[in-house]
Amino acid sequence: MRTTLDLPEDLVNEAKAMLGFKSKTDTIVHALNELVRRKKREQLVAMFGKVKIDIDLDKSRRRPGAGTRPRK
């Protein structure tokens, strides 16, 4: 999508230099992806302890069929 934005040039240039990108577009796309990733992570962390999951971790970590074959 083509959009015209009025961005602080010094901020965009600093971000480009820090990230090692040559284009403003790559810099902005990367920054937006990172922002979305961090916000999603924050939302997951906020749910910690609020979701009841009834899982037997020991059982789920075993491979299917483990211990069912006779040893030679």
N, CA and C atoms as an extended XYZ file, in Angstrom:
216
Properties=species:S:1:pos:R:3:atomname:S:1:resname:S:1:resid:I:1 pbc="F F F"
N         0.856       -1.166        0.000 N   MET     1
C         0.000        0.000        0.000 CA  MET     1
C         0.903        1.230        0.000 C   MET     1
N         0.584        2.139       -0.836 N   ARG     2
C         1.368        3.364       -0.935 CA  ARG     2
C         0.723        4.412       -0.037 C   ARG     2
N         1.531        4.983        0.869 N   THR     3
C         1.032        5.963        1.828 CA  THR     3
C         2.054        7.074        1.987 C   THR     3
N         1.578        8.283        2.131 N   THR     4
C         2.463        9.411        2.401 CA  THR     4
C         2.436        9.694        3.891 C   THR     4
N         3.616        9.723        4.489 N   LEU     5
C         3.743        9.981        5.921 CA  LEU     5
C         4.735       11.108        6.158 C   LEU     5
N         4.515       11.843        7.205 N   ASP     6
C         5.448       12.887        7.618 CA  ASP     6
C         6.189       12.370        8.845 C   ASP     6
N         7.367       11.774        8.601 N   LEU     7
C         8.144       11.150        9.671 CA  LEU     7
C         9.367       11.989       10.000 C   LEU     7
N         9.783       11.993       11.253 N   PRO     8
C        11.016       12.696       11.618 CA  PRO     8
C        12.218       12.053       10.909 C   PRO     8
N        12.840       12.804       10.036 N   GLU     9
C        13.928       12.263        9.218 CA  GLU     9
C        15.087       11.747       10.070 C   GLU     9
N        15.432       12.465       11.127 N   ASP    10
C        16.552       12.020       11.964 CA  ASP    10
C        16.242       10.693       12.650 C   ASP    10
N        14.991       10.492       13.046 N   LEU    11
C        14.593        9.239       13.684 CA  LEU    11
C        14.657        8.078       12.695 C   LEU    11
N        14.162        8.280       11.492 N   VAL    12
C        14.200        7.242       10.457 CA  VAL    12
C        15.651        6.922       10.096 C   VAL    12
N        16.476        7.925        9.957 N   ASN    13
C        17.888        7.703        9.622 CA  ASN    13
C        18.617        6.970       10.736 C   ASN    13
N        18.312        7.314       11.982 N   GLU    14
C        18.932        6.614       13.120 CA  GLU    14
C        18.516        5.144       13.135 C   GLU    14
N        17.235        4.891       12.911 N   ALA    15
C        16.746        3.515       12.875 CA  ALA    15
C        17.387        2.738       11.728 C   ALA    15
N        17.493        3.369       10.547 N   LYS    16
C        18.147        2.727        9.404 CA  LYS    16
C        19.574        2.334        9.748 C   LYS    16
N        20.292        3.249       10.366 N   ALA    17
C        21.695        2.985       10.713 CA  ALA    17
C        21.800        1.859       11.743 C   ALA    17
N        20.933        1.888       12.746 N   MET    18
C        20.976        0.872       13.808 CA  MET    18
C        20.626       -0.513       13.266 C   MET    18
N        19.667       -0.567       12.362 N   LEU    19
C        19.212       -1.850       11.833 CA  LEU    19
C        20.026       -2.317       10.640 C   LEU    19
N        20.786       -1.396       10.034 N   GLY    20
C        21.615       -1.769        8.893 CA  GLY    20
C        20.861       -1.842        7.578 C   GLY    20
N        19.698       -1.231        7.516 N   PHE    21
C        18.928       -1.228        6.274 CA  PHE    21
C        19.349       -0.059        5.401 C   PHE    21
N        19.159       -0.220        4.089 N   LYS    22
C        19.470        0.860        3.166 CA  LYS    22
C        18.241        1.665        2.800 C   LYS    22
N        17.059        1.042        2.923 N   SER    23
C        15.846        1.750        2.516 CA  SER    23
C        14.981        2.114        3.714 C   SER    23
N        14.258        3.211        3.561 N   LYS    24
C        13.316        3.641        4.585 CA  LYS    24
C        12.180        2.634        4.703 C   LYS    24
N        11.746        2.099        3.574 N   THR    25
C        10.647        1.137        3.574 CA  THR    25
C        11.001       -0.096        4.404 C   THR    25
N        12.182       -0.662        4.167 N   ASP    26
C        12.601       -1.834        4.938 CA  ASP    26
C        12.666       -1.518        6.425 C   ASP    26
N        13.143       -0.329        6.744 N   THR    27
C        13.256        0.087        8.144 CA  THR    27
C        11.885        0.173        8.798 C   THR    27
N        10.937        0.813        8.141 N   ILE    28
C         9.592        0.986        8.701 CA  ILE    28
C         8.879       -0.351        8.799 C   ILE    28
N         8.989       -1.198        7.769 N   VAL    29
C         8.336       -2.509        7.799 CA  VAL    29
C         8.896       -3.350        8.948 C   VAL    29
N        10.204       -3.343        9.108 N   HIS    30
C        10.830       -4.092       10.198 CA  HIS    30
C        10.353       -3.569       11.557 C   HIS    30
N        10.320       -2.262       11.701 N   ALA    31
C         9.891       -1.660       12.965 CA  ALA    31
C         8.439       -2.014       13.282 C   ALA    31
N         7.575       -1.991       12.289 N   LEU    32
C         6.169       -2.342       12.502 CA  LEU    32
C         6.020       -3.821       12.863 C   LEU    32
N         6.754       -4.680       12.174 N   ASN    33
C         6.716       -6.108       12.502 CA  ASN    33
C         7.178       -6.358       13.931 C   ASN    33
N         8.227       -5.676       14.333 N   GLU    34
C         8.755       -5.828       15.693 CA  GLU    34
C         7.751       -5.329       16.729 C   GLU    34
N         7.099       -4.213       16.443 N   LEU    35
C         6.085       -3.677       17.350 CA  LEU    35
C         4.931       -4.665       17.527 C   LEU    35
N         4.450       -5.219       16.429 N   VAL    36
C         3.352       -6.187       16.491 CA  VAL    36
C         3.783       -7.428       17.258 C   VAL    36
N         4.997       -7.923       17.001 N   ARG    37
C         5.513       -9.105       17.691 CA  ARG    37
C         5.583       -8.872       19.199 C   ARG    37
N         6.095       -7.720       19.601 N   ARG    38
C         6.211       -7.407       21.028 CA  ARG    38
C         4.860       -7.271       21.706 C   ARG    38
N         3.911       -6.631       21.037 N   LYS    39
C         2.575       -6.472       21.618 CA  LYS    39
C         1.875       -7.822       21.776 C   LYS    39
N         2.028       -8.704       20.788 N   LYS    40
C         1.443      -10.041       20.898 CA  LYS    40
C         2.061      -10.798       22.067 C   LYS    40
N         3.367      -10.653       22.235 N   ARG    41
C         4.050      -11.313       23.347 CA  ARG    41
C         3.538      -10.766       24.683 C   ARG    41
N         3.375       -9.449       24.773 N   GLU    42
C         2.842       -8.844       25.992 CA  GLU    42
C         1.457       -9.388       26.311 C   GLU    42
N         0.629       -9.563       25.285 N   GLN    43
C        -0.713      -10.095       25.497 CA  GLN    43
C        -0.659      -11.535       26.004 C   GLN    43
N         0.260      -12.326       25.467 N   LEU    44
C         0.410      -13.698       25.944 CA  LEU    44
C         0.887      -13.731       27.386 C   LEU    44
N         1.848      -12.890       27.714 N   VAL    45
C         2.368      -12.831       29.082 CA  VAL    45
C         1.266      -12.397       30.043 C   VAL    45
N         0.419      -11.470       29.613 N   ALA    46
C        -0.675      -10.995       30.468 CA  ALA    46
C        -1.687      -12.102       30.751 C   ALA    46
N        -1.775      -13.099       29.870 N   MET    47
C        -2.713      -14.198       30.073 CA  MET    47
C        -2.151      -15.269       31.001 C   MET    47
N        -0.871      -15.176       31.359 N   PHE    48
C        -0.230      -16.181       32.194 CA  PHE    48
C        -0.998      -16.347       33.506 C   PHE    48
N        -1.365      -17.578       33.804 N   GLY    49
C        -2.086      -17.874       35.024 CA  GLY    49
C        -3.588      -17.685       34.925 C   GLY    49
N        -4.073      -17.180       33.806 N   LYS    50
C        -5.499      -16.937       33.640 CA  LYS    50
C        -6.193      -18.016       32.818 C   LYS    50
N        -5.391      -18.845       32.163 N   VAL    51
C        -5.947      -19.898       31.323 CA  VAL    51
C        -5.657      -21.231       31.999 C   VAL    51
N        -6.692      -22.007       32.259 N   LYS    52
C        -6.538      -23.305       32.898 CA  LYS    52
C        -6.313      -24.348       31.818 C   LYS    52
N        -5.162      -24.979       31.863 N   ILE    53
C        -4.834      -26.026       30.905 CA  ILE    53
C        -4.550      -27.291       31.698 C   ILE    53
N        -5.326      -28.333       31.417 N   ASP    54
C        -5.183      -29.596       32.129 CA  ASP    54
C        -4.373      -30.557       31.266 C   ASP    54
N        -3.056      -30.481       31.401 N   ILE    55
C        -2.156      -31.299       30.587 CA  ILE    55
C        -1.223      -32.065       31.515 C   ILE    55
N        -1.053      -33.339       31.242 N   ASP    56
C        -0.070      -34.150       31.953 CA  ASP    56
C         1.254      -33.995       31.199 C   ASP    56
N         2.126      -33.107       31.695 N   LEU    57
C         3.365      -32.811       30.977 CA  LEU    57
C         4.242      -34.042       30.808 C   LEU    57
N         4.346      -34.868       31.855 N   ASP    58
C         5.182      -36.060       31.737 CA  ASP    58
C         4.668      -36.974       30.637 C   ASP    58
N         3.371      -37.167       30.579 N   LYS    59
C         2.777      -38.026       29.557 CA  LYS    59
C         2.942      -37.419       28.160 C   LYS    59
N         2.763      -36.124       28.043 N   SER    60
C         2.847      -35.480       26.729 CA  SER    60
C         4.267      -35.459       26.181 C   SER    60
N         5.260      -35.575       27.031 N   ARG    61
C         6.652      -35.536       26.577 CA  ARG    61
C         7.149      -36.903       26.115 C   ARG    61
N         6.413      -37.956       26.448 N   ARG    62
C         6.798      -39.296       26.002 CA  ARG    62
C         6.425      -39.486       24.545 C   ARG    62
N         7.252      -40.233       23.847 N   ARG    63
C         6.952      -40.537       22.452 CA  ARG    63
C         5.847      -41.566       22.401 C   ARG    63
N         5.014      -41.475       21.363 N   PRO    64
C         3.952      -42.472       21.209 CA  PRO    64
C         4.558      -43.867       21.117 C   PRO    64
N         4.019      -44.795       21.876 N   GLY    65
C         4.484      -46.169       21.824 CA  GLY    65
C         5.720      -46.438       22.649 C   GLY    65
N         6.222      -45.440       23.330 N   ALA    66
C         7.431      -45.640       24.136 CA  ALA    66
C         7.129      -46.638       25.255 C   ALA    66
N         7.983      -47.604       25.397 N   GLY    67
C         7.838      -48.591       26.465 CA  GLY    67
C         6.895      -49.727       26.125 C   GLY    67
N         6.386      -49.772       24.931 N   THR    68
C         5.444      -50.844       24.576 CA  THR    68
C         6.143      -51.983       23.851 C   THR    68
N         7.340      -51.747       23.344 N   ARG    69
C         8.063      -52.828       22.656 CA  ARG    69
C         8.894      -53.618       23.656 C   ARG    69
N         8.880      -54.906       23.491 N   PRO    70
C         9.740      -55.725       24.393 CA  PRO    70
C        11.207      -55.518       24.071 C   PRO    70
N        12.029      -55.554       25.084 N   ARG    71
C        13.482      -55.424       24.882 CA  ARG    71
C        14.052      -56.759       24.430 C   ARG    71
N        15.114      -56.689       23.647 N   LYS    72
C        15.767      -57.906       23.137 CA  LYS    72
C        16.944      -58.268       23.995 C   LYS    72
